[in-house]
């Protein structure tokens, strides 16, 4: 189970714990430092809706919860292993507080944590649309976005010849010469 789904599954139990067992835990989970130390998340676990600024509303899920009589939203800034240790921190927190999740959720989470710790990548999901280097993906996406917005109406054969000449009659991406096609500048679906 991914960390976001695990958190969403645990929220009602955490809220019930704060309402019935430990009312001070609500305030601790509103504290950024406590949330970082306890759950390895960079924002307060939850924050009163009235205190969420316009700039930070994107850091919190839209779902509202009432905890200790206060309307709150829970942070959406959770990351899956290997980039974060939030999942094992969350599971340890729940165990320490005596908060129970269903057996299926516990089993799925435990196996994912074990796989992340042993380096088993078979159950990890690939990052990004192109499943490669994140920086390379961002660069590729930017170039594709810019070039796809050029459009056939503003890019004619004269412009095409200027681009070919500017790059020494070689592909701007791979550097190979030969028979160049316009798809390197304007995607086929835009021609």
N, C-alpha and C positions, 0 to 999 in steps of 0.2 A: 504494500500500500504506500502510495506517495505521501510525503509529509503533509501536504495541504489537506488531503482527504483524512489523514490521521488526526490532524488538528481539529478539523470540522466535526469529526466524530467525537472528539474529547470535549469540545466546548460546553455542551450541556452538563456533562458530569463535573467539569471544573466550576461552572457557575453554581451548580447545586452544592458543591463542597464549600464554596465561599458563602453561600446563603445560609447553610445549615450548620457547618462544622467550624470553619475558621473565617470569620468576617474580616479579619485583618489581611487575609490573603488577597482579597480584592484590591486593596490599596497597594500591596507589594507588586501585584501583577500590572498595576498602572505605572510602575516605576521602570524607566528604561534600563537602569543599571541592574536591577534585580532580574529583569527579563533576559538581559544579556548573559549574566552569570548563571542563571538557572536553566534557560532554554536555548541559549546561543542564538538569539534573535536580536537584531539591532534596533528594534522599536519596542515600546511597551506592548506586552501581550495584548492588552485591550486598553481602550481609551474612551472616556466619556464622549459621546457624540458632540456635546456642546463645546468641547475643548479641541476638536479636530479642526485645524485651519484649512482654508481652501487649497493651500499648497500641499498639504499632507494627506488629503482625503484619499488619494490614490494608493496610499500605503496600507489602507484598511479595507477589508471586505465590506460589501454593502449591507450584509445581513446585520440586523440589530438584535441585541440581547439585553434583557433587563437583569442586572446583577446588583444585589444590595439596594434595590430601588432606583438604580441609575441606568440609563440607556447607554450602552457601549457598542463599539465595533471592535473586531479582532484584527490584528495586523495580518496582512497578506504576504509579508516579506519572509517567507519560509523557503528554504532551498534543500534539495535532495542531496544525499551523499554523492560524490566524494567532496563537493565544495563546501559542505556544511556538516556540523555534528548535531544539528537541531533535533533530528529524529531520536537518537539515543538519549539526548538530554531530556526530551519530552517524555519518553518512556520511563526513565529513571524518576523524573518529577512525579509522574502519575503514581508510580509504585510507592514512592516515599510518602505521598499524601494519602495513599490508600484508595485511590480512584481507580475503579475497575472499568475495563473496556471488554468488549465481547472476546471470546476465545479466538475467533477467526481473525480479528484485527490484531491481537497480540501475536499470533503465530506468523501472520504475513509480515508484520513489522520486525519481528525477531529474525526471520530468515533474510530479510533485506539488509538489516544491520550486519549480520554475519557475513553476507556476500560482500558488502562494502568494505568490511575490515580485512577480509582475506584476499580482496582484489578480484573476486569473481565478477567479470563484466557481463556475463551472459544474461543476467536479469536487469541490468541497468538499461535505461532508455538512452538512445543517442541524442546528443545535444543539437538543437537547431534543425532547420529545414534541410540543410545540405550535409549534415552529420559530419562535419569536419572542424577545422580550426575556426574558433569563433571570430577572430579578427579577420581572417580571410573571408569568412561568410559575410561579415559586415561590409567589407570593401566590395565584394562581389555584388551584394544587394544594392549598395549605393550606386555603383556603375550601371547596373541593370535598370535601376529606377530612373536615373538621369537619362539614359539612352532611350528607354521606352517612352519617355515623355517628349522626345524630340518629334516623333511622328513623321509619317511620310509626307504630309503637306508642307513641312518646313525643311525637308531634307531631300533634295533632288539629286540627279546624277552629277551635276557640277560639284555639289558639296561632297559627294561620294569620292570623286576623283581627287579633290583637295585633301580629304582625309587619307586616302591611300598614299598620296605623294608625301604628306606630312610624316607618315610613319615609314617612309622608305620602302613602300610597296610590300610591307610585311604586316602581319597580324599584330594589332595593338596589345592583344592578350598574351599570345604565345610566342610571338616573334618570328614565326615561320613565314616564308614567302610563298609564292605560287598563286593559284587561282583563289582570290579572295571573294567572299560573298558578303552582301550587305547585311546579313543577319548578325554580323559582328558589331554593327552599329545600331541597326533598327531590328528588333526581334521579328521573326517571321509573322507572328500573329498581329503585328502592327503594320505590315506592309500592305 
